[in-house]
């Protein structure tokens, strides 16, 4: 599975964190969730953390879904 890339985040003065993926908005976090996110980003791989928090990561079943009879029309 390829490593996630293209994510970035901006922390604002009101405590809001905005996550973008290839310059497009991917999520906004406020309050305790924003604080928890910033803690995880500081302690782990930022790209992987942002992919997990936005739900934008590969689940490993894309190839299987492509060949499913429902998707072969």
Residue pairs with C-beta under 8 A, 6 or more apart in sequence:
1 58
1 60
2 58
3 47
3 48
4 47
4 48
4 50
4 51
4 56
4 57
5 47
6 21
6 22
6 47
7 19
7 20
7 21
7 26
7 46
7 47
7 50
7 51
7 54
8 19
8 20
8 50
9 17
9 18
9 19
9 20
9 37
9 41
9 46
9 50
10 17
10 18
10 20
11 17
11 34
11 38
12 18
15 30
15 31
15 34
15 35
16 28
16 29
16 30
16 34
17 28
17 29
17 30
17 34
17 37
17 38
18 25
18 27
18 28
18 29
19 25
19 26
19 27
19 28
19 29
19 50
19 53
19 54
20 26
21 50
21 54
21 56
26 50
26 54
26 56
27 53
27 54
29 37
29 53
37 49
37 53
40 49
40 53
41 49
41 50
48 57
51 57
65 71
